[in-house]
């Protein structure tokens, strides 16, 4: 940082110098550059500037410096998070898609707000102003105050959002499976028409809205969402969702869904629309019960093993059939680990019941099971005798636990279908992120308009967060080590932002260039991971 220093000459004069430190890259050492700017007046202790310095001051249009003055700091701004957020936003092409629905000024505000939400997931809207003031972003010079945030929320229309989606959804590929699922978010709003009582996935006795989310299973990019009434069931939401995707220009779709969407009507809709799909089938389906009963003994033959490791073995058999003249496949699976665990727990429970009966140590909560699985006989000669109902025990022991089924019109092989379905695990974590982003599972909005805006802004931040998480999960710590771990084992997304927070930029009011502190070890690693 430049400073003024004085040096006493043998002639009795104190000369003033402007001293500036800098880093010599060739010699790899710190150096100091000094310029004589004048001398000290022995009577007033002020500086009498020389002609050279005055000319420099005039050329640069700077004010005169006094002895007590030094270059003044204009601002200290955190730039670490912004460097990462800007890089990710550019890679995703997020701004380009936003400009399809919003003007440039609104787009800047949306991106700045999404950056705030991505780096501060637990932050509230009113805290955005402080973040924008202290962080480099497009709204840094004019941060959004609470009234401006409210105006922004109410300026966002559904038509603008759909224009964004029309562009954004084109990033998906025809061959990529799109995971479609619904989550519920509790709400305290009393004016939002979407807020209704329904099946609350968190077990809360609160009204809710439902949010349908579509995400790429390979890219892990969230592509589309839709707000649905809280009372709407998964199975009844599929037809309108497919119709909306068609309006957005999606012609070839591969959907991966949960069993909540399974119904004969939905299967026929998917087949007739030519949509490729894979979804589990509820075990209470009569067709699946027949398949499992038929395959029970065949499944454990070696030729049907599709997955095997030290913990479990999975068997699979495929049944081909037709629906509305088009071929579909039912894949029946059996997991030995789940099956063995079920049998062990059930047998242990039955043994416990028999001992309670024998010792006459009866528990009220077990009354129905005593009657279902045992008969107690009393004789004068032999006393109490507990008779096991072997048929009832066998029927429960041999139920469908450990068995499950998938139906698909895409994968004819049971192993490949299972591999694809298991990729849902990463994408389903989006819903946990969505719940955390939506202000701790509570949607505190006054009406449907602001609810739409809140979810849209959170959706934009979700896109950024999931891209960062994917890079951490797929980037090895040591490129040359086959057994190396990945960076996600060392840094979570919140920790990445926390580490970058202290990387700042110091700006000065004068002509001096901004300076940055030396990077910490963690910051150097993060810069390398994301190629900053």
Number of C-alpha atoms within 10 A of each C-alpha: 14 16 15 20 14 17 12 12 9 7 6 8 14 19 19 23 18 17 16 14 13 12 11 11 8 6 8 8 9 10 11 11 11 15 13 17 20 20 20 19 14 11 6 7 12 14 19 14 19 13 11 12 16 16 11 12 14 11 9 11 11 13 10 12 15 13 14 8 10 14 15 13 14 12 14 17 21 23 21 25 25 22 17 22 25 18 14 18 18 12 10 17 12 19 17 15 19 24 18 19 22 19 11 13 11 16 20 18 19 24 23 26 26 24 28 26 26 27 23 18 22 13 15 13 17 14 15 22 20 14 23 24 18 17 23 22 27 18 19 17 11 12 21 25 16 14 10 11 18 15 13 16 19 16 14 21 15 14 10 17 18 17 17 22 21 21 18 21 21 14 14 20 16 13 11 16 25 28 26 24 23 23 22 24 25 26 21 15 20 14 11 19 13 22 25 21 16 18 20 19 12 12 7 11 11 17 21 30 26 25 20 20 23 25 27 24 25 18 17 22 24 25 21 21 19 15 18 22 19 24 18 16 16 19 15 15 16 19 13 10 16 17 11 14 16 13 12 18 13 17 12 15 21 21 23 24 21 21 18 16 22 19 15 9 12 16 21 14 16 17 19 13 13 15 17 18 22 26 22 21 22 18 16 9 10 10 12 21 18 11 17 23 12 11 17 16 9 15 19 18 10 9 11 17 17 18 14 12 7 5 7 13 16 22 23 26 23 20 13 12 12 10 14 11 9 12 14 22 22 26 26 24 26 24 19 18 13 16 18 14 12 17 17 12 11 15 13 10 11 17 10 12 20 19 13 15 18 14 9 10 9 15 11 7 8 12 11 9 11 20 11 13 19 19 13 14 11 10 8 6 6 8 8 15 13 14 12 16 13 10 10 13 16 11 10 13 17 14 15 19 17 18 21 19 24 22 25 22 24 15 19 18 15 24 20 11 19 20 12 15 19 11 16 22 10 13 25 19 11 21 18 12 16 22 18 16 26 22 18 13 17 17 21 16 18 13 16 17 16 21 20 20 21 21 19 22 21 23 24 22 25 23 22 24 23 22 20 19 18 16 15 23 16 12 15 19 18 12 11 8 9 8 10 11 16 17 20 18 11 11 17 15 17 14 12 21 21 15 17 23 18 17 20 22 17 16 18 16 13 15 11 13 10 15 13 14 10 10 15 13 10 13 19 13 14 21 16 10 15 15 9 12
